[in-house]
Every structure is written in structure tokens, then in C-alpha cells.
Amino acid sequence: MDATLYDMETDIWEMNNLARDPAYQAVVDELKEAVLKHYARQEEFLPAEMPRVVPRSTWDISFPFKPWEKTEVLQEL
């Protein structure tokens, strides 16, 4: 994955990728390390086994439906 780093005050259109500039290498390295630490912390919150996904065939949705019309649940509100 290529790194990207932009100066959002002077380069709002993100035309000049500063990650390629050797002068910003320390900043890029610091940000990469912070992202990797964040990913490592998030792994602690993942379940040991991922729950099964409900297949679409079991969804109770009648097509065609009109999203702008209230469903039975919303009509009760």
C-alpha cells in the first residue's frame, strides 16, 4: 500500500503527495506506526468466531417496494 500525505491547508485538492518527499519520511513512518498500533488494539475486540451471516433469502422484504412509503413498522409510529 502506498502512503499518502497531503497538506490540507495549502493543497486542498490533494495534488502534491508529500509522502514521496524524503523531508516528510519521519512523519509518514510515525503515522504508519500509529495505524498499525490502532489495528493491533482493534483485534482485541474481534470475536473468536465470527457470527453467521443471514442469507438474503431469509429476509422478509417484498419487492417491488416503494421506499418513500412507510412500512407497517413505520406506520405504527
Buried (B, 14 or more C-beta within 10 A) or exposed (E): EEBEBBEEEEEEEEEEBBBEEEEBBEBBEEBEEEEEEEEEEEEEEEEEEEEEEEEEEEEEEEEEEEEEEEEEEEEEE
